[in-house]
Amino acid sequence: MIADRIRTLREKRGLTQAGLARLMGITRSSVNAWEMGISSPSSQYIVVLANIFNVSTDYLLGVDTSATVSVKGLTDGDISVVHSMIEHLKSKNHDNAKN
């Protein structure tokens, strides 16, 4: 679970394994081992990964299936628009699942 989430988040961010490793001050082989499921990041690195990818540690660990969205720098109106869009997409996906 965590291996897939790290890989997916890294790729969505447009980072290579080496790029993520540089951001974290570790080796590329460590990132590779995490993504291959050979090893898991320590709690220290789980927190660092969560901060880099702007997700919760629970999300990385697979405890929570919802991701967080940072609203830092947005106005109350902007936040309302984002919330409305999320609700619209949930409703649309729910309706599509019925068909």
C-alpha positions in Angstrom: 0.0 0.0 0.0 2.6 2.6 1.1 4.9 1.5 -1.8 2.2 2.3 -4.4 1.2 5.6 -2.7 4.8 6.8 -2.7 5.3 5.9 -6.3 2.0 7.4 -7.4 2.6 10.7 -5.5 6.1 11.0 -6.7 5.1 10.5 -10.3 2.2 13.0 -10.0 4.7 15.5 -8.7 7.0 14.9 -11.7 9.8 13.7 -9.5 12.3 10.9 -10.3 13.4 8.6 -7.5 16.7 10.5 -7.5 14.9 13.8 -7.2 12.8 12.6 -4.3 15.9 11.2 -2.6 17.7 14.6 -3.0 14.7 16.4 -1.4 14.8 14.0 1.5 18.6 13.8 1.9 18.7 10.0 1.3 19.8 7.7 -1.4 17.8 6.8 -4.6 18.2 3.2 -3.6 16.2 3.8 -0.4 13.3 5.4 -2.4 13.5 2.4 -4.8 13.4 -0.1 -2.0 10.3 1.7 -0.6 8.5 1.7 -3.9 9.4 -2.0 -4.5 8.1 -2.9 -1.1 11.4 -4.3 0.0 11.5 -1.9 2.9 9.3 0.8 4.4 10.3 4.3 5.4 10.8 5.0 9.1 8.3 7.1 10.9 10.6 10.1 10.5 10.6 9.7 6.7 6.8 9.1 6.6 6.3 12.5 8.1 8.8 14.0 5.6 7.0 12.3 2.7 3.6 13.6 3.9 5.0 17.1 4.0 6.5 16.9 0.5 3.4 15.5 -1.0 1.0 17.5 1.1 -0.9 14.4 2.3 -1.6 13.0 5.7 0.6 10.3 7.2 -2.6 8.2 7.5 -3.1 8.5 3.8 0.5 7.3 3.1 0.0 4.4 5.4 -3.3 3.4 3.9 -5.3 4.1 7.1 -7.3 6.8 5.5 -8.4 6.7 1.8 -8.9 10.4 1.6 -6.2 12.8 0.6 -5.9 16.3 1.9 -5.9 19.5 -0.1 -4.0 22.5 1.1 -6.1 25.6 1.0 -3.2 27.8 2.2 -3.4 31.1 0.3 -7.0 30.7 -0.8 -9.8 33.1 0.1 -13.0 31.8 1.8 -14.7 32.2 -1.6 -12.0 30.1 -3.3 -12.3 27.4 -0.6 -16.1 27.3 -1.2 -15.6 26.8 -4.9 -13.1 24.0 -4.3 -15.5 22.4 -1.9 -18.4 22.7 -4.4 -16.3 21.1 -7.1 -15.3 18.2 -4.9 -19.0 17.6 -4.0 -20.0 17.8 -7.7 -17.3 15.2 -8.6 -18.4 12.9 -5.8 -22.0 13.1 -6.9 -21.0 12.5 -10.6 -18.9 9.5 -9.7 -21.6 8.1 -7.5 -24.2 8.4 -10.3 -21.8 6.8 -12.8 -21.3 3.9 -10.4 -25.0 3.2 -10.5 -25.1 2.9 -14.3 
